[in-house]
C-alpha cells in the first residue's frame, strides 16, 4: 500500500481519537497522513454578494485552520516522524472521505456514540463510509485493550480472505496475536478448506503472528462483540457490489460497527 492514510477532521473528541489512531497507522504502513476537513457552506450564512472565504467567511476559515492545527498536533505527538498534509474540500463528510478513499491505503473516522446502546446513528459518516468507501476503513470506537488480540471474523468468501490479509498485517505490526472466529457448517465445507488454505499461506507470510482459530457454534455476531471486549482491533469484510447496488455491509460487519467495544476495520474485497 502506497496511498496516504486519510482521516476526517471535525474538531470533536472522537475525531481527535481518530487522528491519533490514523497517525499510528500511517507510521506503521510508512505513508503520509492526510488530514481531511469537509466544509459544508450554508447559503443561509453567506451575505449577499460575498463569496466564500472572503470577509464574510473569515470566522469559518479561522475555525477550520484551528481544527487542522490542533489535529496536526495530535498526530505528531502520536507519531513524531510521520509526514502530515491537510486539505479542505467543499462537500459533505461522506462525499469528501469517499472521494479520498479512492487513492488511500486506509481511511480513518471517529464514531460518535449516541444514547445508551452505543450504536452508530442511522446514516452516520462511519457507517456510510464503511459501506461505500473504496479503501479499508477504520472506525475508532470503544475501549481497546492494548494487550489484546486482533480479532478476525472468519468466513468463506472473497471479502473474508481480503480481511484476513489485513488482519495478519495489523497483528504483525502491533506485535499482537490473531484470533480467528469461524463458524463452519456442512454445506460450505469446500469453501471452508479454501479459507483454511488462505490462513495457512498468510501464516507463512507472517511467521511472527501467533494465530488461534476459535470455532463458533452459535451466533458469530454475538461471539464477535463479546471478543471485542478483550481485543485491540476487530477486522471484518464487506460485500463488494457494483456502483449502482452499493457495497453493502453484512450482518457481522453491521454488528461490529454498532456494538464492538474496540476499533473496527472494514475491508473490501480486492475484486469487483
Secondary structure as the mmCIF struct_conf table of DSSP 4:
data_model
#
loop_
_struct_conf.conf_type_id
_struct_conf.id
_struct_conf.beg_label_comp_id
_struct_conf.beg_label_asym_id
_struct_conf.beg_label_seq_id
_struct_conf.end_label_comp_id
_struct_conf.end_label_asym_id
_struct_conf.end_label_seq_id
BEND BEND1 UNK A 3 UNK A 3
HELX_LH_PP_P HELX_LH_PP_P1 UNK A 4 UNK A 4
STRN STRN1 UNK A 5 UNK A 8
BEND BEND2 UNK A 11 UNK A 12
HELX_RH_AL_P HELX_RH_AL_P1 UNK A 13 UNK A 29
TURN_TY1_P TURN_TY1_P1 UNK A 30 UNK A 30
STRN STRN2 UNK A 33 UNK A 39
HELX_RH_3T_P HELX_RH_3T_P1 UNK A 43 UNK A 45
BEND BEND3 UNK A 46 UNK A 46
HELX_LH_PP_P HELX_LH_PP_P2 UNK A 47 UNK A 47
TURN_TY1_P TURN_TY1_P2 UNK A 48 UNK A 49
TURN_TY1_P TURN_TY1_P3 UNK A 52 UNK A 53
BEND BEND4 UNK A 54 UNK A 54
HELX_RH_3T_P HELX_RH_3T_P2 UNK A 55 UNK A 57
HELX_RH_AL_P HELX_RH_AL_P2 UNK A 58 UNK A 78
TURN_TY1_P TURN_TY1_P4 UNK A 80 UNK A 81
BEND BEND5 UNK A 82 UNK A 82
STRN STRN3 UNK A 84 UNK A 90
BEND BEND6 UNK A 91 UNK A 91
HELX_RH_AL_P HELX_RH_AL_P3 UNK A 93 UNK A 101
TURN_TY1_P TURN_TY1_P5 UNK A 102 UNK A 103
BEND BEND7 UNK A 105 UNK A 105
STRN STRN4 UNK A 106 UNK A 110
TURN_TY1_P TURN_TY1_P6 UNK A 115 UNK A 117
HELX_LH_PP_P HELX_LH_PP_P3 UNK A 119 UNK A 121
TURN_TY1_P TURN_TY1_P7 UNK A 122 UNK A 123
HELX_RH_AL_P HELX_RH_AL_P4 UNK A 125 UNK A 132
BEND BEND8 UNK A 134 UNK A 135
STRN STRN5 UNK A 136 UNK A 140
BEND BEND9 UNK A 142 UNK A 142
TURN_TY1_P TURN_TY1_P8 UNK A 146 UNK A 147
BEND BEND10 UNK A 148 UNK A 148
STRN STRN6 UNK A 149 UNK A 153
BEND BEND11 UNK A 156 UNK A 157
HELX_RH_AL_P HELX_RH_AL_P5 UNK A 158 UNK A 174
TURN_TY1_P TURN_TY1_P9 UNK A 175 UNK A 175
STRN STRN7 UNK A 178 UNK A 182
HELX_RH_3T_P HELX_RH_3T_P3 UNK A 186 UNK A 188
HELX_RH_AL_P HELX_RH_AL_P6 UNK A 189 UNK A 205
TURN_TY1_P TURN_TY1_P10 UNK A 206 UNK A 208
STRN STRN8 UNK A 211 UNK A 215
BEND BEND12 UNK A 218 UNK A 218
HELX_RH_AL_P HELX_RH_AL_P7 UNK A 220 UNK A 228
TURN_TY1_P TURN_TY1_P11 UNK A 229 UNK A 230
STRN STRN9 UNK A 231 UNK A 238
TURN_TY1_P TURN_TY1_P12 UNK A 243 UNK A 245
HELX_RH_AL_P HELX_RH_AL_P8 UNK A 251 UNK A 259
BEND BEND13 UNK A 261 UNK A 262
STRN STRN10 UNK A 264 UNK A 268
BEND BEND14 UNK A 270 UNK A 270
#
